[in-house]
Amino acid sequence: MIFLCRAGELADPGTQNVVLGEGDDELDMVIVKTQDTVHAYINRCPHEFIPLEIFPNHFLTSDKRNLVCSGHGALFELATGICSHGPCAGQTLERLHIVERDGAVYLDEKLPPAEIARAKRTGRRW
């Protein structure tokens, strides 16, 4: 397991950007807390595989009800990652498996972050 953040540091609703590795091995994630539950997604819109935010850690709509892709305005549900509006409606953000333990959030994937990042890059359509 790899430490990502302290659960108590996340607003509800709130987000935290976490990047593990660098270059081709970089795994960029958004940690989301909503209704006292924490979720983690790969930080890339399924429409064109771009990061959701332009400015660091600016993932939420002004009413904090959805994640928003700053590139095309797609809206994603906080708890499910499902796109409810925009060019990728019906698609989802890619969820990462996490665990909360002793007030901390950990990445708990079978593959190391670098392998996840490389695998996602090879799946791009462009």
Secondary structure as a PSIPRED ss2 file (coil, helix, strand):
# PSIPRED VFORMAT (PSIPRED V4.0)

   1 M C   1.000  0.000  0.000
   2 I E   0.000  0.000  1.000
   3 F E   0.000  0.000  1.000
   4 L E   0.000  0.000  1.000
   5 C E   0.000  0.000  1.000
   6 R E   0.000  0.000  1.000
   7 A H   0.000  1.000  0.000
   8 G H   0.000  1.000  0.000
   9 E H   0.000  1.000  0.000
  10 L C   1.000  0.000  0.000
  11 A C   1.000  0.000  0.000
  12 D C   1.000  0.000  0.000
  13 P C   1.000  0.000  0.000
  14 G E   0.000  0.000  1.000
  15 T E   0.000  0.000  1.000
  16 Q E   0.000  0.000  1.000
  17 N E   0.000  0.000  1.000
  18 V E   0.000  0.000  1.000
  19 V E   0.000  0.000  1.000
  20 L E   0.000  0.000  1.000
  21 G C   1.000  0.000  0.000
  22 E C   1.000  0.000  0.000
  23 G H   0.000  1.000  0.000
  24 D H   0.000  1.000  0.000
  25 D H   0.000  1.000  0.000
  26 E C   1.000  0.000  0.000
  27 L E   0.000  0.000  1.000
  28 D E   0.000  0.000  1.000
  29 M E   0.000  0.000  1.000
  30 V E   0.000  0.000  1.000
  31 I E   0.000  0.000  1.000
  32 V E   0.000  0.000  1.000
  33 K E   0.000  0.000  1.000
  34 T E   0.000  0.000  1.000
  35 Q C   1.000  0.000  0.000
  36 D C   1.000  0.000  0.000
  37 T E   0.000  0.000  1.000
  38 V E   0.000  0.000  1.000
  39 H E   0.000  0.000  1.000
  40 A E   0.000  0.000  1.000
  41 Y E   0.000  0.000  1.000
  42 I E   0.000  0.000  1.000
  43 N C   1.000  0.000  0.000
  44 R C   1.000  0.000  0.000
  45 C C   1.000  0.000  0.000
  46 P C   1.000  0.000  0.000
  47 H C   1.000  0.000  0.000
  48 E C   1.000  0.000  0.000
  49 F C   1.000  0.000  0.000
  50 I C   1.000  0.000  0.000
  51 P C   1.000  0.000  0.000
  52 L C   1.000  0.000  0.000
  53 E C   1.000  0.000  0.000
  54 I C   1.000  0.000  0.000
  55 F C   1.000  0.000  0.000
  56 P C   1.000  0.000  0.000
  57 N C   1.000  0.000  0.000
  58 H C   1.000  0.000  0.000
  59 F C   1.000  0.000  0.000
  60 L E   0.000  0.000  1.000
  61 T C   1.000  0.000  0.000
  62 S C   1.000  0.000  0.000
  63 D C   1.000  0.000  0.000
  64 K C   1.000  0.000  0.000
  65 R C   1.000  0.000  0.000
  66 N E   0.000  0.000  1.000
  67 L E   0.000  0.000  1.000
  68 V E   0.000  0.000  1.000
  69 C C   1.000  0.000  0.000
  70 S C   1.000  0.000  0.000
  71 G C   1.000  0.000  0.000
  72 H C   1.000  0.000  0.000
  73 G C   1.000  0.000  0.000
  74 A C   1.000  0.000  0.000
  75 L E   0.000  0.000  1.000
  76 F E   0.000  0.000  1.000
  77 E E   0.000  0.000  1.000
  78 L C   1.000  0.000  0.000
  79 A C   1.000  0.000  0.000
  80 T C   1.000  0.000  0.000
  81 G C   1.000  0.000  0.000
  82 I E   0.000  0.000  1.000
  83 C E   0.000  0.000  1.000
  84 S E   0.000  0.000  1.000
  85 H E   0.000  0.000  1.000
  86 G C   1.000  0.000  0.000
  87 P C   1.000  0.000  0.000
  88 C C   1.000  0.000  0.000
  89 A C   1.000  0.000  0.000
  90 G C   1.000  0.000  0.000
  91 Q C   1.000  0.000  0.000
  92 T E   0.000  0.000  1.000
  93 L C   1.000  0.000  0.000
  94 E C   1.000  0.000  0.000
  95 R E   0.000  0.000  1.000
  96 L C   1.000  0.000  0.000
  97 H C   1.000  0.000  0.000
  98 I E   0.000  0.000  1.000
  99 V E   0.000  0.000  1.000
 100 E E   0.000  0.000  1.000
 101 R E   0.000  0.000  1.000
 102 D C   1.000  0.000  0.000
 103 G C   1.000  0.000  0.000
 104 A E   0.000  0.000  1.000
 105 V E   0.000  0.000  1.000
 106 Y E   0.000  0.000  1.000
 107 L E   0.000  0.000  1.000
 108 D C   1.000  0.000  0.000
 109 E C   1.000  0.000  0.000
 110 K C   1.000  0.000  0.000
 111 L C   1.000  0.000  0.000
 112 P C   1.000  0.000  0.000
 113 P H   0.000  1.000  0.000
 114 A H   0.000  1.000  0.000
 115 E H   0.000  1.000  0.000
 116 I H   0.000  1.000  0.000
 117 A H   0.000  1.000  0.000
 118 R H   0.000  1.000  0.000
 119 A H   0.000  1.000  0.000
 120 K H   0.000  1.000  0.000
 121 R H   0.000  1.000  0.000
 122 T H   0.000  1.000  0.000
 123 G C   1.000  0.000  0.000
 124 R C   1.000  0.000  0.000
 125 R C   1.000  0.000  0.000
 126 W C   1.000  0.000  0.000
